[in-house]
């Protein structure tokens, strides 16, 4: 009997030790630009909760999404892989040219034919996504918000999440999958954050750590905001580069929802053992002062916007916080990339190795000591198609240097983003060897990942 008691105590002790693994929360905004938070310099937008999170953690100034638009970047976040590997390379299957031909009769204006992409994550035996990996290791898992990686057997509820409510497309009058009753006129972000708060509170009485993937639909169009916030920002003096009351009102609602989740952690006593990363799926849309739509946010001083090969499409806000583990109120300029998060979270949770190759770096040491930096490495992006936002390109960044190689004509541009954050001065002529090396690196990377390639268009008429 005494021996049984000892075994029981040892088992309880083992479970308690397992419970010390951190809760993990990934907070993902939609189309939120790099310069859209107060802690990133905005004086017009109001983001007190995210600013507080930055005060409680590490704020990255050279953080990058895995892609310039939503589905590819989300697939990379959840797979830990670059886009050519999981092949979710576009918002849809890559039928831009098919639609164009249907409307215009031919493809004569396009020098290249783009490869088709996937719209869903690969099967679990090929790619064990982040939620599946954490779930298999004993984590309770939940996802609320925009999924954009498949339905039915690829709904998040079938891909590693114990609880999953998907919704995007409208901020008012929204529908959810599965259908959940909600008050008429409720704002989607309020609904989603209330679900997240409920899940967080359940964590306080659970014997398991949890993973929460909160993927708010804000600040993606349609441009719909609460009237009180629209009135408030319409009466506020705009800044030189940020002037949209609609954008400001939507960002304010996003910040409110993040604040509710942070408050729930504090009030339930779980904040000290929760690793949080906040970021955006890609760069923001732009508005009138950039010659574009008035309703959207500005990315200045960055060049470009969502979908672009320039940093306006790729550089994103990124805040990492874990009280007692990470320093508070620290800025870090080491380049980091969305593919790093799978590797980092799985290291924090001590999970088993997934079947797929992971392309990211474990950032825990950097999070704990932002001055430590990382070993020199190349970061990559691939845009092998056409859109209104970019030309077909492959990009590489090493430290402050960024090279853009245009796939139609093999021309390439080199930028020193430290001295030229707006990517306006081609530095190839003064750095020919570096430009050559980085250009070759893009080719080697595409070969290594067996990336689907663009092919010459036989219909093309210059």
C-alpha positions in Angstrom: 0.0 0.0 0.0 2.9 2.3 0.9 4.5 1.6 -2.5 1.2 2.4 -4.3 1.0 5.7 -2.4 4.6 6.6 -3.4 3.7 5.8 -7.1 0.6 7.9 -6.8 2.5 10.9 -5.4 5.2 10.5 -8.1 2.5 10.5 -10.8 0.9 13.6 -9.4 4.3 15.3 -9.2 5.0 14.3 -12.8 1.7 15.8 -13.9 2.3 19.0 -12.0 5.7 19.3 -13.7 4.1 18.8 -17.1 1.6 21.6 -16.2 4.5 24.0 -15.8 4.8 24.1 -19.6 3.6 27.6 -20.7 0.2 28.3 -22.1 0.8 29.7 -25.6 -1.2 32.4 -27.3 -0.8 33.5 -30.9 -2.6 36.7 -31.6 -2.9 37.4 -35.3 -4.3 40.6 -36.9 -5.5 40.7 -40.5 -3.9 43.3 -42.8 -2.5 45.4 -39.9 0.4 47.5 -41.1 3.8 47.8 -39.4 3.3 51.4 -38.5 -0.3 51.1 -37.2 0.3 50.8 -33.5 1.2 53.5 -30.9 4.2 51.5 -29.9 5.4 51.6 -33.5 5.0 55.4 -33.8 1.4 56.0 -34.7 -0.1 59.2 -33.1 -3.5 58.9 -34.7 -4.4 55.3 -34.1 -5.1 54.3 -30.5 -3.8 51.0 -29.3 -3.3 51.1 -25.5 -3.6 47.4 -24.9 -1.1 46.4 -27.5 1.2 49.2 -26.3 0.9 47.7 -22.8 1.8 44.3 -24.2 4.9 45.9 -25.8 5.8 47.5 -22.4 5.6 44.0 -20.9 7.7 42.3 -23.5 9.9 42.6 -26.6 8.9 44.6 -29.6 10.6 43.7 -32.9 11.3 46.3 -35.5 12.4 43.9 -38.3 9.8 41.2 -38.2 8.3 39.7 -41.3 5.3 37.8 -42.4 5.9 34.6 -44.4 4.0 36.0 -47.4 2.5 39.3 -48.6 -1.1 38.0 -48.3 -3.2 36.0 -46.0 -3.6 32.3 -46.9 0.1 31.7 -47.7 1.3 33.5 -44.5 -1.2 31.5 -42.3 -0.1 28.3 -43.9 3.5 29.1 -43.1 2.6 30.0 -39.5 0.9 26.7 -38.9 3.3 24.5 -40.9 6.6 26.1 -40.0 7.5 26.1 -43.7 8.1 28.5 -46.5 5.4 28.8 -49.1 7.1 26.8 -51.9 7.1 23.7 -49.7 3.4 23.7 -48.5 2.4 25.3 -51.9 -0.3 27.5 -50.5 1.1 30.4 -52.5 -2.0 32.5 -53.3 -5.3 33.5 -51.6 -7.0 31.1 -54.1 -5.5 28.3 -56.3 -3.7 30.9 -58.5 -6.4 31.3 -61.1 -5.8 35.0 -61.7 -4.7 34.3 -65.2 -7.7 32.0 -65.9 -10.1 34.7 -64.8 -8.2 37.2 -66.9 -8.4 35.0 -70.0 -12.1 34.4 -69.4 -12.8 38.1 -69.2 -10.3 39.3 -71.9 -10.0 36.3 -74.3 -6.3 35.8 -74.1 -3.1 36.1 -72.0 -1.0 38.0 -74.5 0.1 40.6 -72.0 1.7 38.2 -69.6 5.3 37.1 -70.3 5.0 34.1 -67.9 2.4 31.5 -66.8 2.1 31.2 -63.1 2.0 27.8 -61.4 -1.1 26.7 -59.6 -1.1 26.6 -55.9 -2.9 24.7 -53.1 -5.7 26.1 -51.0 -5.5 23.8 -48.0 -2.7 22.6 -45.7 -1.2 19.3 -46.7 -2.5 16.1 -45.0 -1.5 15.5 -41.4 0.8 12.6 -42.3 2.8 15.1 -44.4 2.5 18.3 -42.4 1.5 18.1 -38.7 0.4 21.7 -38.1 1.2 23.6 -35.0 -2.1 22.9 -33.3 -1.8 19.2 -34.1 1.7 19.1 -32.7 0.7 20.8 -29.5 -2.5 18.8 -29.1 -0.6 15.5 -29.4 1.7 16.8 -26.6 -1.2 17.3 -24.2 -2.2 20.9 -24.9 -5.9 22.0 -25.0 -6.2 23.9 -28.3 -8.6 26.5 -29.6 -8.9 28.7 -32.7 -11.3 31.6 -33.1 -11.4 33.8 -36.3 -10.2 33.6 -39.8 -8.8 30.2 -40.9 -8.6 30.5 -44.8 -7.0 27.0 -45.2 -9.9 24.7 -46.0 -13.3 23.5 -44.9 -14.9 20.1 -44.0 -12.0 17.7 -43.3 -9.7 20.7 -43.3 -11.8 22.9 -41.0 -9.7 23.8 -38.0 -11.9 21.6 -35.8 -10.5 18.7 -37.8 -6.9 19.9 -37.9 -5.8 19.9 -34.3 -8.1 22.3 -32.5 -10.4 21.0 -29.7 -12.5 24.1 -30.1 -12.7 26.0 -33.4 -15.1 28.7 -34.5 -14.3 30.1 -38.0 -15.6 33.4 -39.3 -14.5 36.1 -41.7 -16.1 38.1 -44.5 -18.2 40.6 -42.5 -17.8 42.5 -39.3 -21.5 43.0 -38.8 -24.1 40.4 -39.8 -21.5 37.6 -39.8 -21.9 33.9 -39.9 -19.8 31.3 -38.1 -18.7 27.8 -38.9 -20.1 25.9 -36.9 -23.1 28.2 -36.6 -23.2 29.8 -33.2 -26.1 32.0 -32.0 -25.1 35.6 -31.3 -27.0 38.9 -30.8 -28.1 40.8 -33.8 -25.8 43.7 -34.6 -22.9 42.2 -32.6 -19.4 43.1 -33.9 -17.5 40.0 -35.1 -14.3 41.0 -33.1 -16.4 41.3 -29.9 -17.9 37.8 -30.5 -14.6 36.2 -31.2 -12.8 37.8 -28.3 -15.6 36.7 -25.9 -15.1 33.1 -27.1 -11.4 33.5 -26.5 -12.0 34.8 -23.0 -14.2 31.9 -22.2 -11.5 29.5 -23.3 -8.8 31.3 -21.3 -10.9 31.2 -18.2 -11.5 27.5 -18.6 -7.7 27.1 -18.6 -7.6 28.3 -15.0 -9.3 25.2 -13.8 -7.8 22.7 -16.3 -4.9 20.4 -15.6 -3.6 21.0 -19.1 -1.7 23.9 -20.6 -3.5 25.5 -23.6 -2.7 26.9 -27.0 -5.0 29.7 -28.3 -4.8 30.8 -31.9 -6.8 34.0 -32.0 -7.0 35.2 -35.6 -9.2 38.3 -35.6 -10.7 39.4 -39.0 -9.8 43.0 -38.2 -8.6 45.2 -39.9 -9.5 43.5 -43.2 -12.2 44.9 -45.5 -15.2 45.3 -45.6 -14.7 48.7 -44.0 -17.2 48.5 -41.1 -16.7 50.0 -37.7 -18.6 51.0 -34.6 -20.3 54.4 -34.9 -18.9 55.7 -31.7 -15.4 55.0 -32.8 -16.0 56.5 -36.2 -17.3 59.7 -34.6 -14.4 59.8 -32.2 -11.7 59.6 -34.9 -13.6 61.8 -37.4 -13.2 64.6 -34.8 -9.6 63.8 -34.0 -6.7 65.6 -35.7 -5.1 63.1 -38.1 -1.3 62.7 -38.5 0.6 63.5 -41.6 0.6 59.8 -42.8 -2.4 58.3 -41.0 -5.7 60.0 -41.7 -8.5 57.4 -42.0 -11.2 57.5 -39.2 -12.4 54.1 -40.6 -9.0 52.5 -40.3 -8.5 54.0 -36.8 -11.9 52.8 -35.6 -11.3 49.3 -36.8 -7.8 49.2 -35.2 -9.3 50.5 -31.9 -11.8 47.6 -31.9 -8.9 45.1 -32.5 -7.0 46.6 -29.6 -10.1 46.3 -27.4 -10.4 42.6 -28.2 -6.7 41.9 -27.4 -7.2 43.8 -24.2 -10.0 41.6 -23.1 -7.9 38.5 -23.6 -5.0 40.0 -21.7 -7.3 41.0 -18.8 -8.7 37.5 -18.7 -5.2 36.1 -18.3 -4.5 38.6 -15.5 -7.8 38.0 -13.7 -7.5 34.2 -13.8 -3.9 34.2 -12.6 -2.5 32.7 -15.7 -0.5 35.6 -17.1 2.8 34.6 -15.5 2.8 31.2 -17.3 1.6 32.4 -20.7 3.9 33.0 -23.7 2.2 35.5 -26.1 3.1 36.6 -29.6 1.2 39.2 -31.4 1.7 39.8 -35.1 -0.1 40.4 -38.4 -0.7 38.1 -41.3 0.9 40.5 -43.8 1.5 44.2 -44.4 -1.3 46.7 -44.4 -3.3 48.2 -47.2 -2.6 51.8 -48.0 -4.7 54.9 -48.5 -5.0 58.2 -50.2 -1.6 59.8 -49.5 0.0 56.8 -51.2 -2.3 57.3 -54.2 -4.5 54.4 -53.1 -7.8 53.8 -51.3 -8.8 56.4 -48.7 -10.4 53.9 -46.3 -7.3 51.9 -45.5 -4.3 52.2 -43.3 -0.9 53.7 -44.3 2.4 51.8 -44.2 4.7 54.8 -44.6 7.7 55.1 -44.4 7.6 51.5 -45.9 7.2 51.1 -49.6 4.2 49.2 -50.9 1.3 47.5 -49.2 -0.4 44.2 -48.7 0.6 41.9 -51.6 3.8 43.8 -52.4 7.3 42.5 -52.8 8.5 45.6 -50.9 8.5 45.8 -47.1 5.1 47.5 -46.9 3.7 44.0 -47.8 6.0 42.0 -45.6 7.2 43.8 -42.5 4.7 43.5 -39.7 4.3 44.4 -36.0 5.6 41.6 -33.7 5.5 41.6 -29.9 6.6 38.7 -27.7 5.8 38.6 -24.0 6.2 36.1 -21.1 6.5 37.6 -17.7 9.6 36.6 -15.8 11.0 34.9 -18.9 11.4 37.7 -21.4 12.5 41.3 -20.6 10.0 44.1 -20.5 9.9 47.2 -22.7 12.8 46.1 -24.9 13.2 46.8 -28.6 14.9 44.2 -30.9 16.1 44.9 -34.4 17.1 41.3 -35.2 15.2 40.1 -38.3 12.6 37.4 -37.5 10.2 35.6 -39.7 6.8 33.9 -39.3 8.3 30.4 -40.0 10.3 30.8 -36.8 7.1 30.6 -34.6 6.4 26.9 -35.0 9.9 26.0 -34.0 9.8 28.4 -31.1 6.5 27.3 -29.7 7.2 23.6 -30.0 10.5 24.2 -28.2 8.7 26.0 -25.3 6.1 23.2 -25.1 8.7 20.4 -25.5 6.7 18.7 -28.2 7.7 15.8 -30.4 9.3 16.5 -33.8 6.7 16.8 -36.6 7.1 14.8 -39.9 7.8 17.9 -42.0 11.0 19.8 -42.2 10.8 23.0 -40.2 12.4 26.1 -41.9 12.5 28.4 -38.9 14.8 29.1 -36.0 14.0 28.6 -32.3 13.8 32.2 -31.0 13.5 31.5 -27.3 17.1 32.6 -26.6 16.5 35.8 -28.5 13.2 36.5 -26.7 15.0 36.0 -23.4 18.0 38.1 -24.4 17.2 40.4 -27.4 20.8 41.6 -27.5 22.1 38.1 -28.2 21.1 38.2 -31.9 21.0 35.2 -34.2 23.5 33.5 -36.4 23.6 35.1 -39.9 20.9 33.6 -42.1 18.9 34.3 -45.2 15.2 34.9 -45.0 13.1 34.2 -48.1 9.8 35.0 -49.8 8.2 33.8 -53.1 5.6 35.5 -55.2 5.3 33.5 -58.4 2.2 35.1 -59.8 0.4 38.2 -60.9 -1.9 40.5 -59.0 -2.7 44.2 -58.7 -0.2 44.4 -55.8 3.1 43.0 -57.1 5.1 41.6 -60.0 6.3 38.0 -59.9 9.3 38.0 -57.6 11.5 36.0 -55.2 13.1 37.9 -52.3 15.9 37.3 -49.9 17.0 39.3 -46.8 20.3 38.9 -44.9 20.7 41.2 -41.9 19.8 44.7 -43.3 20.3 43.8 -47.0 17.3 42.8 -49.1 17.4 41.6 -52.7 14.3 41.5 -55.0 14.6 39.3 -58.1 11.9 39.8 -60.7 11.0 36.5 -62.3 9.8 37.9 -65.7 13.2 39.3 -66.7 15.6 38.1 -64.0 16.4 41.7 -63.1 17.2 42.3 -59.5 17.4 45.1 -57.0 19.4 45.5 -53.8 18.5 47.6 -50.8 20.2 48.6 -47.6 17.1 48.8 -45.4 19.0 50.4 -42.5 19.8 53.5 -44.4 16.9 53.2 -47.0 13.9 51.9 -45.2 11.7 53.0 -48.1 13.6 50.8 -50.5 14.1 53.6 -53.0 17.8 53.4 -53.8 19.2 50.4 -55.7 22.6 49.6 -54.1 23.8 47.0 -56.6 26.4 49.2 -58.3 28.3 49.8 -55.0 27.8 46.2 -53.8 28.1 43.9 -56.9 29.5 40.9 -55.1 26.8 40.9 -52.4 24.1 41.4 -55.0 25.5 38.4 -57.0 25.7 36.2 -53.9 22.1 37.0 -52.8 20.8 36.6 -56.3 22.4 33.1 -56.4 20.9 32.4 -53.0 17.4 32.8 -54.3 18.1 30.3 -57.1 19.6 27.8 -54.7 16.7 28.2 -52.3 14.1 27.6 -55.1 16.0 24.5 -56.2 16.4 23.2 -52.6 12.6 23.4 -52.0 11.7 22.2 -55.5 9.5 25.3 -55.8 6.9 25.3 -58.6 8.1 27.7 -61.2 6.7 30.1 -63.7 7.0 29.1 -67.3 7.3 31.2 -70.5 4.0 32.1 -72.0 3.7 31.1 -75.7 0.9 33.6 -76.2 2.9 36.6 -75.0 3.1 39.6 -77.3 5.5 42.3 -76.0 
